[in-house]
Amino acid sequence: MPDLWQWQSSWTWRSEMKHNNAKKPTRKQCRLLEKYGFNFRDWLVMTENKSEIRVVNRHTGAVRTLEKI
C-alpha cells in the first residue's frame, strides 16, 4: 500500500492534466468500458449522450470516443 506522501504527489500530477470536468464512471459506464477492453479505473468520463461517450485517461490524458452498444 502506498504511503500518504506518494499518493499526494501523484494526485498533484494528475490535477495538472487539464481534465477538470471529467468524472468517475458510473456502474453502467464501467460495464461499457469493460466491453471495449478498457480498465475503468484508468478512465474518466468527460461527456455522454444517447449515442456515444467521451472518456479521458487519468494518466496520459488520451481522449477516446466510444459508441454505445
Buried (B, 14 or more C-beta within 10 A) or exposed (E): EEEEEEEEEEEEEEEEBEBEEBEEBEEEBBEBBEEBEBEBEBBBBBEBEEEEBBBBBBEEEEEBEBEEE
